[in-house]
Amino acid sequence: MNVNNCTNRPLVVPCSLDSFNYQIDTYIGCEHYCYYCYALQYAETDWVEEIKIHRDIEEKIYKELENIPPQTIYMGYHSDPYQPLESEMLQTRKVLEILHKKGFSASILTKSNLVTRDIEILKEMPEANVSISVAFDDDEIRKHFEANTINTNDRIDALRLCKEAGIKTSAMICPVIPEITNTEKLVYKLANIANKIWVYGISIKDNTDEHSQNVKNIFKQHFPQKQREIESIIFSNNHSYWSVLRNKLLTIRNDQSLDLSIHI
Ligand code: SF4
């Protein structure tokens, strides 16, 4: 893998999520290489073999935060802030230290347990939030869809440690793949650990996208008997699979009094 410097690119940029004004992506590219990653379709590098970093990240962030009042910054929108390279490059760590020093906070989305390294900083930030994303309870299935992530239980254990440290936690069950993702099981696993859980279905509407092609190839190779059925569900928002799953999740939400946001 090549690590290159990314020059002349702002680090603190407007965030399109409702609750945040700004986001920071500490890396361009993501070694986790989830084959369903939406970012693959507009990536400026090959996304996996070349990762770009900001070598002058501390200087840059100080400057860019100069005229921004303290607030919570979203981290993890385009790439994972705790991808393996972070243990060596410390881009995310350096950003958190500066955010903390200047009175900002962070809301983080990751698929890694490396986030626990920074618990001491995060727990001192006002309103910090750590969120994990999971989709595959079965580890063999996870490996078909995600080339370089850690297993789901290790992610959940990391989230538990964050919660025990007093940090707000959340989880995204995404992407829900019909007949493959055991959504209910994941909700139960996360129920006492995540303060909020979102559920999102997979989006492969355009067959020409790289991530769509990747996912269809996985179905063909590893789930040939189910492929037709899976694709018929994915390409139909009105398929009964979705309404049945929605109803099951609504029942769990009511029974367990969960903050569960369902988007399928
Ligand atoms: S962790 Fe997120 S950004 Fe990284 S490859 Fe997977 S889906 Fe894409």
Residues whose N, C-alpha, C, O or C-beta is under 5 A from the ligand:
A	BS01	SF4	C30 H32 Y33 C34 C37 H78 S79 D80 K111
